[in-house]
Amino acid sequence: MIYVGNAFSLGMVPRDLLGQVRLSPCEAPDVSGLTSVVGHADTAAVLGVPFNRASVTLARGDTLYVAQLRGGRLPEGCTTLPEGFGFDWVRVEVD
């Protein structure tokens, strides 16, 4: 499964797979068709994905693209990134 989210937690990975997790910076992916686990409504709106505060357990072969917000907190109701804000993208893969 391939996900897009706004955070990553070690709790998303079963203990026996923790040694198989690989993190790497990446460019913004094409998020269309990815399963959204973006748990912040304004971040989801800016990314153009559904808001979905879901718990995820990553399995072997899964990928999670994390959009880490840079620049502060988004203003409430935001649908575009304000000046000075951006996303740093990280790919989390479970081998």
All heavy atoms as an XYZ file, in Angstrom:
704
protein
N       0.846     -1.172      0.000
C       0.000      0.000      0.000
C       0.895      1.240      0.000
O       1.980      1.220      0.576
C      -0.881     -0.026      1.246
C      -1.881      1.085      1.339
S      -3.265      0.944      0.218
C      -4.350     -0.068      1.165
N       0.436      2.288     -0.635
C       1.175      3.544     -0.665
C       0.288      4.624     -0.058
O      -0.847      4.831     -0.497
C       1.609      3.929     -2.084
C       2.443      2.804     -2.708
C       2.406      5.225     -2.062
C       2.837      3.051     -4.144
N       0.818      5.292      0.954
C       0.079      6.289      1.700
C       0.722      7.657      1.548
O       1.904      7.775      1.273
C       0.111      5.957      3.207
C      -0.461      4.629      3.595
C       0.376      3.512      3.735
C      -1.814      4.483      3.853
C      -0.137      2.290      4.117
C      -2.334      3.257      4.244
C      -1.494      2.160      4.370
O      -2.006      0.946      4.754
N      -0.086      8.689      1.825
C       0.431     10.044      2.000
C      -0.086     10.515      3.356
O      -1.251     10.320      3.693
C       0.011     11.002      0.861
C      -1.491     11.123      0.734
C       0.658     12.368      1.047
N       0.832     11.084      4.154
C       0.460     11.531      5.489
C       1.197     12.802      5.865
O       2.047     13.286      5.117
N       0.865     13.315      7.035
C       1.522     14.528      7.511
C       2.400     14.260      8.729
O       2.918     15.194      9.326
C       0.493     15.615      7.830
C      -0.460     15.220      8.928
O      -1.056     14.152      8.875
N      -0.625     16.073      9.924
N       2.558     12.988      9.077
C       3.404     12.632     10.217
C       3.800     11.164     10.104
O       3.133     10.376      9.434
C       2.662     12.867     11.530
N       4.887     10.839     10.788
C       5.320      9.447     10.905
C       5.618      9.177     12.364
O       6.220     10.005     13.049
C       6.566      9.176     10.067
C       7.185      7.828     10.341
C       6.532      6.668      9.980
C       8.405      7.728     10.985
C       7.089      5.425     10.247
C       8.972      6.497     11.251
C       8.308      5.344     10.879
N       5.197      8.027     12.830
C       5.452      7.606     14.195
C       5.978      6.175     14.185
O       5.549      5.358     13.361
C       4.142      7.664     14.996
O       4.267      6.983     16.217
N       6.886      5.876     15.104
C       7.371      4.498     15.220
C       6.242      3.540     15.547
O       6.309      2.355     15.227
C       8.470      4.412     16.283
C       9.755      5.147     15.938
C      10.725      5.066     17.117
C      10.387      4.600     14.675
N       5.176      4.058     16.148
C       4.010      3.230     16.446
C       3.291      2.739     15.203
O       2.428      1.866     15.297
N       3.651      3.255     14.035
C       3.050      2.802     12.777
C       3.690      1.516     12.271
O       3.211      0.946     11.292
C       3.197      3.868     11.695
C       2.438      5.130     11.941
S       2.831      6.313     10.618
C       1.551      7.516     10.855
N       4.764      1.095     12.916
C       5.531     -0.053     12.426
C       5.533     -1.153     13.484
O       5.888     -0.906     14.639
C       6.989      0.363     12.106
C       7.773     -0.802     11.533
C       7.008      1.549     11.163
N       5.152     -2.376     13.108
C       5.245     -3.473     14.069
C       6.685     -3.634     14.552
O       7.641     -3.437     13.790
C       4.804     -4.698     13.260
C       3.997     -4.145     12.129
C       4.613     -2.813     11.828
N       6.828     -3.980     15.800
C       8.154     -4.073     16.428
C       9.131     -4.935     15.632
O      10.298     -4.586     15.483
C       7.985     -4.620     17.849
C       9.251     -4.610     18.661
C       8.945     -4.956     20.126
N      10.114     -4.941     20.937
C      10.691     -3.853     21.428
N      10.194     -2.667     21.151
N      11.758     -3.931     22.188
N       8.656     -6.037     15.086
C       9.551     -6.942     14.355
C      10.015     -6.370     13.010
O      10.918     -6.924     12.387
C       8.907     -8.317     14.163
C       7.655     -8.280     13.309
O       6.857     -7.325     13.427
O       7.462     -9.221     12.514
N       9.406     -5.258     12.562
C       9.816     -4.646     11.298
C      10.578     -3.341     11.482
O      10.978     -2.711     10.507
C       8.585     -4.394     10.410
C       7.854     -5.626      9.894
C       6.647     -5.212      9.060
C       8.780     -6.521      9.089
N      10.806     -2.922     12.726
C      11.475     -1.637     12.959
C      12.840     -1.553     12.280
O      13.220     -0.497     11.786
C      11.609     -1.354     14.454
C      10.328     -0.896     15.144
C      10.546     -0.798     16.651
C       9.853      0.425     14.584
N      13.562     -2.654     12.243
C      14.870     -2.662     11.592
C      14.795     -2.613     10.078
O      15.815     -2.455      9.406
N      13.595     -2.720      9.522
C      13.409     -2.738      8.071
C      12.909     -1.392      7.528
O      12.584     -1.282      6.354
C      12.397     -3.825      7.687
C      12.739     -5.202      8.199
C      14.098     -5.662      7.726
O      14.421     -5.562      6.546
N      14.912     -6.148      8.639
N      12.824     -0.381      8.401
C      12.307      0.928      7.994
C      13.433      1.772      7.411
O      14.510      1.876      7.983
C      11.654      1.661      9.189
C      11.216      3.064      8.790
C      10.475      0.868      9.715
N      13.157      2.361      6.253
C      14.112      3.217      5.571
C      13.460      4.581      5.342
O      12.354      4.648      4.808
C      14.481      2.578      4.231
C      15.766      3.010      3.666
C      16.241      2.087      2.543
N      15.200      1.273      1.953
C      14.860      1.290      0.672
N      15.467      2.085     -0.164
N      13.917      0.497      0.205
N      14.146      5.646      5.745
C      13.656      7.007      5.535
C      14.580      7.721      4.573
O      15.808      7.623      4.706
C      13.624      7.783      6.854
C      12.681      7.219      7.896
C      13.433      6.862      9.146
C      11.605      8.212      8.179
N      13.995      8.441      3.622
C      14.827      9.197      2.691
C      14.073     10.434      2.219
O      12.863     10.377      1.981
C      15.246      8.331      1.497
O      14.125      7.778      0.860
N      14.789     11.559      2.102
C      14.148     12.750      1.548
C      13.753     12.480      0.103
O      14.405     11.688     -0.589
C      15.219     13.827      1.636
C      16.472     13.165      2.058
C      16.180     11.748      2.404
N      12.682     13.123     -0.343
C      12.238     12.921     -1.722
C      11.516     14.175     -2.201
O      11.230     15.082     -1.429
C      11.320     11.706     -1.820
S       9.755     11.850     -0.938
N      11.265     14.210     -3.477
C      10.459     15.273     -4.071
C       8.990     14.972     -3.796
O       8.623     13.832     -3.502
C      10.708     15.340     -5.580
C      12.128     15.709     -5.944
C      12.513     17.096     -5.456
O      11.699     18.020     -5.596
O      13.634     17.237     -4.918
N       8.149     15.970     -3.917
C       6.706     15.779     -3.723
C       6.188     14.751     -4.720
O       6.418     14.879     -5.923
C       5.982     17.101     -3.913
N       5.515     13.717     -4.227
C       4.977     12.700     -5.134
C       3.665     13.168     -5.765
O       3.049     14.138     -5.303
C       4.726     11.518     -4.198
C       4.366     12.175     -2.904
C       5.228     13.406     -2.828
N       3.237     12.474     -6.779
C       1.891     12.660     -7.314
C       0.961     11.970     -6.315
O       0.987     10.747     -6.183
C       1.776     12.027     -8.692
C       0.377     12.103     -9.269
O      -0.528     12.694     -8.629
O       0.173     11.566    -10.367
N       0.187     12.743     -5.579
C      -0.620     12.183     -4.493
C      -1.949     11.610     -4.972
O      -2.642     10.942     -4.206
C      -0.872     13.224     -3.370
C       0.445     13.611     -2.713
C      -1.606     14.442     -3.894
N      -2.297     11.843     -6.239
C      -3.561     11.296     -6.732
C      -3.491      9.772     -6.708
O      -2.514      9.174     -7.140
C      -3.864     11.802     -8.138
O      -2.854     11.419     -9.039
N      -4.497      9.172     -6.157
C      -4.544      7.715     -6.081
C      -3.885      7.130     -4.856
O      -4.007      5.942     -4.597
N      -3.154      7.940     -4.072
C      -2.550      7.436     -2.843
C      -3.588      7.449     -1.726
O      -4.504      8.273     -1.718
C      -1.344      8.277     -2.431
C      -0.193      8.387     -3.432
C       0.967      9.166     -2.815
C       0.257      7.036     -3.900
N      -3.442      6.561     -0.778
C      -4.339      6.520      0.370
C      -3.924      7.586      1.364
O      -2.810      7.564      1.879
C      -4.301      5.125      1.035
O      -4.707      4.150      0.076
C      -5.219      5.069      2.235
N      -4.824      8.527      1.620
C      -4.517      9.619      2.534
C      -4.703      9.186      3.982
O      -5.718      8.588      4.339
C      -5.425     10.819      2.255
O      -5.216     11.827      3.236
N      -3.695      9.520      4.785
C      -3.796      9.397      6.240
C      -3.373     10.739      6.845
O      -2.723     10.792      7.875
C      -2.971      8.210      6.801
C      -3.585      6.894      6.378
C      -1.515      8.279      6.373
N      -3.770     11.817      6.146
C      -3.465     13.168      6.599
C      -4.495     13.517      7.669
O      -5.685     13.659      7.380
C      -3.486     14.184      5.440
C      -3.237     15.591      5.948
C      -2.437     13.802      4.393
N      -4.025     13.674      8.891
C      -4.902     13.871     10.028
C      -5.122     15.313     10.421
O      -5.581     15.590     11.526
N      -4.814     16.243      9.557
C      -5.032     17.667      9.825
C      -5.798     18.230      8.627
O      -5.319     18.190      7.490
C      -3.697     18.382     10.004
C      -3.820     19.788     10.444
N      -3.955     20.823      9.542
C      -3.862     20.345     11.679
C      -4.051     21.964     10.209
N      -4.000     21.698     11.508
N      -6.997     18.745      8.879
C      -7.893     19.152      7.795
C      -7.278     20.209      6.876
O      -7.390     20.105      5.646
C      -9.212     19.652      8.375
N      -6.633     21.232      7.443
C      -6.068     22.282      6.599
C      -4.891     21.774      5.780
O      -4.735     22.130      4.609
C      -5.661     23.489      7.445
C      -6.872     24.174      8.084
O      -7.949     24.186      7.453
O      -6.739     24.683      9.211
N      -4.075     20.915      6.366
C      -2.957     20.325      5.621
C      -3.495     19.486      4.470
O      -2.982     19.549      3.350
C      -2.067     19.472      6.548
O      -1.557     20.298      7.590
C      -0.907     18.856      5.783
N      -4.539     18.711      4.723
C      -5.150     17.903      3.666
C      -5.657     18.797      2.530
O      -5.452     18.490      1.350
C      -6.281     17.055      4.234
N      -6.298     19.915      2.891
C      -6.814     20.830      1.868
C      -5.687     21.390      1.012
O      -5.802     21.454     -0.215
C      -7.604     21.961      2.533
N      -4.591     21.784      1.645
C      -3.453     22.341      0.907
C      -2.832     21.283     -0.007
O      -2.464     21.570     -1.146
C      -2.399     22.928      1.874
C      -1.119     23.277      1.142
C      -2.957     24.152      2.594
N      -2.758     20.040      0.485
C      -2.169     18.964     -0.318
C      -3.116     18.451     -1.401
O      -2.695     17.764     -2.322
C      -1.766     17.791      0.588
C      -0.591     18.030      1.524
C      -0.434     16.851      2.487
C       0.694     18.252      0.736
N      -4.407     18.756     -1.262
C      -5.388     18.273     -2.241
C      -5.744     16.814     -2.064
O      -6.024     16.112     -3.038
N      -5.719     16.349     -0.807
C      -6.069     14.962     -0.500
C      -7.183     14.968      0.554
O      -7.381     15.965      1.247
C      -4.856     14.149      0.019
C      -3.756     14.112     -1.028
C      -4.332     14.708      1.327
N      -7.889     13.853      0.707
C      -8.921     13.796      1.737
C      -8.331     13.856      3.149
O      -7.257     13.308      3.400
C      -9.595     12.436      1.517
C      -9.221     12.017      0.142
C      -7.880     12.648     -0.136
N      -9.031     14.543      4.029
C      -8.707     14.525      5.456
C      -9.096     13.149      5.973
O     -10.193     12.668      5.734
C      -9.512     15.628      6.156
C      -9.532     15.521      7.653
C      -8.381     15.675      8.393
C     -10.724     15.278      8.314
C      -8.407     15.598      9.782
C     -10.764     15.203      9.698
C      -9.611     15.351     10.431
N      -8.168     12.472      6.647
C      -8.443     11.114      7.118
C      -7.587     10.833      8.344
O      -6.442     10.407      8.224
C      -8.144     10.095      6.019
C      -8.469      8.683      6.446
O      -9.208      8.461      7.395
N      -7.914      7.719      5.738
N      -8.156     11.096      9.502
C      -7.436     10.840     10.749
C      -7.575      9.351     11.070
O      -8.437      8.937     11.825
C      -8.017     11.688     11.878
C      -7.210     11.578     13.152
C      -7.735     12.500     14.199
N      -7.447     13.873     13.782
C      -7.896     14.933     14.394
N      -8.677     14.829     15.424
N      -7.573     16.135     13.966
N      -6.720      8.557     10.445
C      -6.787      7.103     10.594
C      -5.500      6.586     11.218
O      -4.428      7.157     11.021
C      -6.990      6.453      9.231
N      -5.614      5.506     11.945
C      -4.434      4.813     12.456
C      -3.925      3.888     11.368
O      -4.710      3.207     10.712
C      -4.791      4.000     13.701
O      -5.158      4.856     14.748
N      -2.622      3.879     11.179
C      -2.011      3.065     10.130
C      -0.958      2.170     10.739
O      -0.154      2.607     11.562
C      -1.347      3.963      9.062
C      -0.581      3.149      8.057
C      -2.373      4.819      8.369
N      -0.948      0.920     10.318
C       0.128      0.003     10.646
C       0.781     -0.383      9.331
O       0.143     -1.015      8.480
C      -0.397     -1.251     11.375
O      -1.061     -0.849     12.576
C       0.745     -2.197     11.716
N       2.021      0.050      9.149
C       2.729     -0.244      7.909
C       3.182     -1.699      7.896
O       3.617     -2.237      8.915
C       3.934      0.681      7.761
C       3.612      2.179      7.677
C       4.902      2.990      7.677
C       2.784      2.490      6.445
N       3.086     -2.305      6.741
C       3.499     -3.696      6.547
C       4.690     -3.729      5.598
O       5.008     -2.735      4.925
C       2.341     -4.515      5.978
N       5.317     -4.867      5.512
C       6.435     -5.057      4.589
C       5.968     -4.692      3.169
O       4.901     -5.120      2.744
C       6.907     -6.504      4.648
C       8.171     -6.759      3.878
C       8.727     -8.149      4.166
N       9.693     -8.030      5.260
C       9.560     -8.612      6.458
N       8.536     -9.350      6.721
N      10.487     -8.445      7.375
N       6.744     -3.865      2.496
C       6.408     -3.447      1.135
C       5.624     -2.136      1.072
O       5.443     -1.587     -0.005
N       5.156     -1.621      2.205
C       4.399     -0.369      2.222
C       5.326      0.836      2.124
O       6.489      0.782      2.530
C       3.579     -0.239      3.512
C       2.350     -1.122      3.532
O       2.015     -1.735      2.498
O       1.715     -1.210      4.602
N       4.769      1.915      1.596
C       5.466      3.199      1.521
C       4.542      4.278      2.061
O       3.347      4.285      1.761
C       5.847      3.536      0.067
O       6.724      2.524     -0.440
C       6.538      4.889     -0.041
N       5.107      5.177      2.855
C       4.385      6.337      3.361
C       5.158      7.582      2.950
O       6.342      7.723      3.274
C       4.286      6.281      4.891
C       3.800      7.544      5.607
C       2.352      7.856      5.266
C       3.995      7.401      7.117
N       4.507      8.465      2.191
C       5.099      9.753      1.853
C       4.623     10.751      2.897
O       3.418     10.954      3.058
C       4.676     10.211      0.454
C       5.330      9.415     -0.639
C       4.653      8.371     -1.266
C       6.633      9.700     -1.044
C       5.255      7.630     -2.269
C       7.238      8.963     -2.049
C       6.546      7.933     -2.652
O       7.149      7.206     -3.635
N       5.570     11.350      3.602
C       5.240     12.277      4.684
C       5.520     13.707      4.228
O       6.636     14.031      3.828
C       6.067     11.965      5.954
C       5.714     12.944      7.071
C       5.844     10.526      6.405
N       4.487     14.551      4.320
C       4.610     15.976      4.033
C       4.803     16.693      5.362
O       3.852     16.904      6.104
C       3.361     16.487      3.327
N       6.050     17.027      5.679
C       6.370     17.703      6.938
C       6.281     19.204      6.706
O       7.065     19.764      5.935
C       7.772     17.307      7.404
C       8.204     17.964      8.684
C       7.324     17.562      9.854
O       7.140     16.389     10.120
N       6.767     18.544     10.539
N       5.315     19.845      7.352
C       5.107     21.278      7.172
C       6.264     22.072      7.765
O       6.726     21.804      8.867
C       3.792     21.700      7.835
C       3.403     23.159      7.676
C       3.132     23.498      6.212
C       2.180     23.478      8.531
N       6.724     23.053      7.011
C       7.783     23.953      7.435
C       7.243     25.377      7.375
O       6.581     25.751      6.407
C       8.963     23.782      6.474
C      10.127     24.667      6.678
C      11.267     24.387      5.683
N      10.925     23.740      4.435
C      10.492     24.353      3.343
N      10.299     25.643      3.338
N      10.232     23.681      2.241
N       7.469     26.157      8.426
C       7.089     27.562      8.404
C       6.145     27.974      9.506
O       5.852     29.150      9.664
N       5.640     27.034     10.269
C       4.712     27.360     11.353
C       3.428     26.577     11.233
O       3.357     25.584     10.518
N       2.413     27.039     11.933
C       1.091     26.411     11.869
C       0.288     27.063     10.749
O       0.315     28.277     10.588
C       0.356     26.576     13.186
C       0.994     25.799     14.326
C       0.201     25.961     15.600
N      -1.141     25.431     15.493
C      -1.490     24.189     15.788
N      -0.583     23.345     16.213
N      -2.729     23.787     15.661
N      -0.439     26.239      9.998
C      -1.285     26.799      8.954
C      -2.437     27.581      9.573
O      -3.025     27.138     10.564
C      -1.858     25.682      8.081
C      -0.908     24.975      7.135
C      -1.613     23.821      6.441
C      -0.355     25.945      6.108
N      -2.766     28.715      9.000
C      -3.942     29.437      9.471
C      -5.202     28.592      9.248
O      -5.299     27.865      8.251
C      -3.973     30.694      8.587
C      -2.598     30.820      8.023
C      -2.060     29.431      7.939
N      -6.145     28.677     10.163
C      -7.375     27.892     10.048
C      -8.109     28.228      8.752
O      -8.233     29.389      8.368
C      -8.277     28.175     11.243
C      -9.402     27.174     11.357
C     -10.113     27.253     12.682
O      -9.467     27.605     13.685
O     -11.313     26.965     12.699
N      -8.558     27.181      8.063
C      -9.288     27.351      6.818
C      -8.410     27.541      5.594
O      -8.898     27.769      4.490
N      -7.116     27.386      5.762
C      -6.142     27.582      4.694
C      -6.337     26.526      3.596
O      -6.549     25.362      3.880
C      -4.750     27.461      5.314
S      -3.427     27.948      4.253
N      -6.263     26.945      2.336
C      -6.340     25.991      1.225
C      -5.118     26.076      0.310
O      -4.993     25.281     -0.612
C      -7.618     26.218      0.384
O      -7.621     27.563     -0.089
C      -8.867     25.941      1.212
N      -4.258     27.056      0.548
C      -2.989     27.174     -0.172
C      -1.907     27.512      0.850
O      -2.205     28.024      1.934
C      -3.024     28.289     -1.251
O      -3.305     29.534     -0.623
C      -4.064     27.989     -2.318
N      -0.679     27.232      0.495
C       0.415     27.523      1.418
C       0.680     29.025      1.493
O       0.882     29.674      0.463
C       1.705     26.825      0.962
C       1.848     25.362      1.295
C       3.162     24.822      0.719
C       1.790     25.118      2.782
N       0.691     29.576      2.700
C       1.048     30.990      2.841
C       2.520     31.206      2.491
O       3.325     30.269      2.524
C       0.817     31.258      4.338
C      -0.054     30.150      4.823
C       0.275     28.974      3.961
N       2.867     32.441      2.188
C       4.253     32.782      1.889
C       5.134     32.396      3.069
O       4.775     32.591      4.236
C       4.372     34.282      1.626
C       5.744     34.677      1.132
C       5.809     36.135      0.711
O       4.797     36.659      0.215
O       6.879     36.729      0.894
N       6.279     31.810      2.767
C       7.220     31.401      3.799
C       6.991     29.985      4.318
O       7.766     29.493      5.125
N       5.922     29.326      3.854
C       5.632     27.955      4.263
C       6.029     27.000      3.149
O       6.139     27.389      1.995
C       4.132     27.775      4.541
C       3.659     28.337      5.843
C       3.650     29.702      6.071
C       3.207     27.497      6.842
C       3.207     30.229      7.263
C       2.756     28.013      8.049
C       2.763     29.378      8.263
N       6.232     25.752      3.502
C       6.530     24.730      2.520
C       6.414     23.356      3.144
O       6.154     23.219      4.344
N       6.595     22.359      2.335
C       6.602     20.981      2.808
C       7.967     20.368      2.518
O       8.505     20.530      1.425
C       5.533     20.133      2.109
C       4.131     20.465      2.525
C       3.286     21.136      1.665
C       3.655     20.094      3.775
C       1.982     21.446      2.033
C       2.367     20.393      4.163
C       1.525     21.068      3.292
N       8.514     19.677      3.493
C       9.675     18.825      3.281
C       9.120     17.410      3.179
O       8.398     16.956      4.071
C      10.651     18.923      4.461
C      11.309     20.294      4.547
O      11.614     20.868      3.480
O      11.518     20.781      5.668
N       9.435     16.742      2.104
C       8.893     15.397      1.850
C       9.910     14.332      2.258
O      11.095     14.443      1.952
C       8.524     15.230      0.386
C       7.278     15.980      0.028
C       7.198     17.271     -0.409
C       5.950     15.495      0.102
N       5.878     17.603     -0.618
C       5.097     16.531     -0.318
C       5.397     14.267      0.473
C       3.715     16.384     -0.366
C       4.016     14.111      0.421
C       3.185     15.165     -0.001
N       9.399     13.289      2.917
C      10.210     12.138      3.320
C       9.474     10.880      2.913
O       8.259     10.745      3.120
C      10.450     12.139      4.843
C      11.210     10.895      5.275
C      11.200     13.391      5.269
N      10.200      9.951      2.301
C       9.646      8.651      1.940
C      10.025      7.647      3.018
O      11.204      7.490      3.350
C      10.175      8.193      0.577
C       9.584      6.870      0.105
C      10.038      6.469     -1.297
N      11.441      6.726     -1.554
C      11.913      7.630     -2.430
N      11.102      8.382     -3.142
N      13.203      7.790     -2.586
N       9.021      7.001      3.588
C       9.230      5.955      4.599
C       8.881      4.633      3.929
O       7.746      4.458      3.463
C       8.325      6.185      5.833
C       8.545      5.084      6.854
C       8.561      7.565      6.439
N       9.854      3.733      3.860
C       9.623      2.431      3.226
C       9.903      1.314      4.220
O      10.830      1.417      5.024
C      10.534      2.260      2.016
C      10.250      3.278      0.927
C      11.273      3.219     -0.192
O      12.410      3.668      0.033
O      10.918      2.712     -1.270
N       9.105      0.278      4.160
C       9.313     -0.905      4.989
C       9.720     -2.032      4.058
O       8.933     -2.475      3.215
C       8.041     -1.274      5.789
C       8.328     -2.475      6.682
C       7.554     -0.095      6.608
N      10.986     -2.456      4.165
C      11.516     -3.510      3.278
C      11.135     -4.895      3.766
O      10.935     -5.141      4.912
C      13.043     -3.405      3.214
C      13.477     -2.122      2.536
O      12.763     -1.625      1.652
O      14.546     -1.608      2.910
